[in-house]
Amino acid sequence: MNPDSHRRDRLLADFLELIQIPSVSGSEELVRQVLLLKLSDLGLKVETDEAGNLFARLPGDPSLLPSAFSAHLDTVPSEPVRYRIDGEWIHSTGESILAADDRAGIAALLEGARRLQEGGTRHGEVEMLFTVEEEIGLRGAKAFDLEWVRSPFILVLDHGGPPARVVRGAPSLEKLRFRFQGLAAHAGTEPEKGASAVRALALAISRMSLGRIDEETTANIGQIKGGDADNIIPERAEMTGEARSHDHGKLEAQVKEMIQAAQWAAKEVGVEVISDCQREFEGYCLPDGDPLLEMVGKAALACSLTFSLTKAGGASDANIFNARGKKSTVLCCGYYGPHTRQEKASLKEMEDLARWICAIMERH
């Protein structure tokens, strides 16, 4: 059999097996067990931490720098994955997600390690981290002990788009919660005795700048609830949302504006409001000329791939690793439409990703 064809079939088989294993955030045990067996078959030493993260080492030449890669085990909630193959593309049938986020990254990392072993090239130690609960707040990365990682960097395999594209930066995010406390009254007989918390909430939203604020900043109110019955002036209402920005000053200004809007609305209606804000994660941005970007760029060129840089509007485990002092950036994995029923992945691009990963491993 043609070696390239064999490798492509092997990669596809891994990917199709992985996407069919249910592993919504907090329930990653099945995929963890499957992956543990695959890593052990490759001769890697595998450990699991208290949070459920999986960490593996492929021994290498101690005179060379180690390299580290990361992908996450969980998926967003979905019906059981159903797929169809059309040439090089694997599509969701439209009844579920495809789970290429992040199964494409996992499958390509396994294939990259196999190619490294088959090539017999001298390389440094390779470390692999598979995190849990990424989709619900990067919890696995937050809980993981980075002292386990010997590599000076971690490359996170977790973004849509073609291989050789690197996410050099991602925003900080602030979670916001506004609780309005008004006064209940009968809506038909004495509405003037009430103070509507829902009205205050609506006024607050109308005064907030939301959506795309500028090229670096976004804001959203995602959930609202309030009231007890149609014939009662609502005494309670609550909304939650977020603000994101690549610029700390802009993020602080956006959060301040949203809080002030809630306070103004509460005063207008005559209710109370409590505003709670919490930084979910810090942003990062690797500058031009950064050694990590130069290294992965050279590896891409060695694979005849077109290297490019971008910034993301979302977060990944790289946000956590950078904030905790371990340099990290994100490699795109050849999938598109994550978290939707239109999700698809390119087998060719996953194969390119595996070659790129192998080239990076060989350089350390």
Rosetta blueprint (number, residue, H / E / L):
1 M L
2 N L
3 P H
4 D H
5 S H
6 H H
7 R H
8 R H
9 D H
10 R H
11 L H
12 L H
13 A H
14 D H
15 F H
16 L H
17 E H
18 L H
19 I H
20 Q L
21 I L
22 P L
23 S L
24 V E
25 S L
26 G L
27 S L
28 E L
29 E H
30 L H
31 V H
32 R H
33 Q H
34 V H
35 L H
36 L H
37 L H
38 K H
39 L H
40 S H
41 D H
42 L L
43 G L
44 L L
45 K E
46 V E
47 E E
48 T E
49 D L
50 E L
51 A L
52 G L
53 N L
54 L E
55 F E
56 A E
57 R E
58 L E
59 P L
60 G L
61 D L
62 P L
63 S L
64 L L
65 L L
66 P L
67 S E
68 A E
69 F E
70 S E
71 A E
72 H E
73 L L
74 D L
75 T E
76 V L
77 P L
78 S L
79 E L
80 P L
81 V L
82 R L
83 Y E
84 R E
85 I E
86 D E
87 G L
88 E L
89 W E
90 I E
91 H E
92 S E
93 T L
94 G L
95 E L
96 S L
97 I L
98 L L
99 A L
100 A H
101 D H
102 D H
103 R H
104 A H
105 G H
106 I H
107 A H
108 A H
109 L H
110 L H
111 E H
112 G H
113 A H
114 R H
115 R H
116 L H
117 Q H
118 E H
119 G H
120 G L
121 T L
122 R L
123 H L
124 G L
125 E L
126 V E
127 E E
128 M E
129 L E
130 F E
131 T E
132 V L
133 E L
134 E L
135 E L
136 I L
137 G L
138 L L
139 R H
140 G H
141 A H
142 K H
143 A H
144 F L
145 D L
146 L H
147 E H
148 W H
149 V L
150 R L
151 S L
152 P L
153 F E
154 I E
155 L E
156 V E
157 L E
158 D L
159 H L
160 G L
161 G L
162 P L
163 P L
164 A L
165 R E
166 V E
167 V E
168 R E
169 G E
170 A E
171 P L
172 S E
173 L E
174 E E
175 K E
176 L E
177 R E
178 F E
179 R E
180 F E
181 Q E
182 G L
183 L E
184 A L
185 A L
186 H E
187 A L
188 G L
189 T L
190 E L
191 P H
192 E H
193 K H
194 G L
195 A E
196 S L
197 A H
198 V H
199 R H
200 A H
201 L H
202 A H
203 L H
204 A H
205 I H
206 S H
207 R H
208 M L
209 S L
210 L L
211 G E
212 R E
213 I E
214 D E
215 E L
216 E L
217 T E
218 T E
219 A E
220 N E
221 I E
222 G E
223 Q E
224 I E
225 K E
226 G E
227 G L
228 D L
229 A L
230 D L
231 N L
232 I E
233 I L
234 P L
235 E L
236 R E
237 A E
238 E E
239 M E
240 T E
241 G E
242 E E
243 A E
244 R E
245 S E
246 H L
247 D L
248 H H
249 G H
250 K H
251 L H
252 E H
253 A H
254 Q H
255 V H
256 K H
257 E H
258 M H
259 I H
260 Q H
261 A H
262 A H
263 Q H
264 W H
265 A H
266 A H
267 K H
268 E H
269 V H
270 G L
271 V L
272 E E
273 V E
274 I E
275 S E
276 D E
277 C E
278 Q E
279 R E
280 E E
281 F E
282 E L
283 G L
284 Y E
285 C E
286 L L
287 P L
288 D L
289 G L
290 D L
291 P H
292 L H
293 L H
294 E H
295 M H
296 V H
297 G H
298 K H
299 A H
300 A H
301 L H
302 A H
303 C L
304 S L
305 L L
306 T L
307 F L
308 S E
309 L E
310 T E
311 K E
312 A L
313 G L
314 G L
315 A L
316 S L
317 D H
318 A H
319 N H
320 I H
321 F H
322 N H
323 A H
324 R L
325 G L
326 K L
327 K E
328 S E
329 T E
330 V E
331 L E
332 C L
333 C L
334 G L
335 Y E
336 Y E
337 G L
338 P L
339 H L
340 T L
341 R L
342 Q L
343 E L
344 K E
345 A E
346 S E
347 L H
348 K H
349 E H
350 M H
351 E H
352 D H
353 L H
354 A H
355 R H
356 W H
357 I H
358 C H
359 A H
360 I H
361 M H
362 E H
363 R L
364 H L
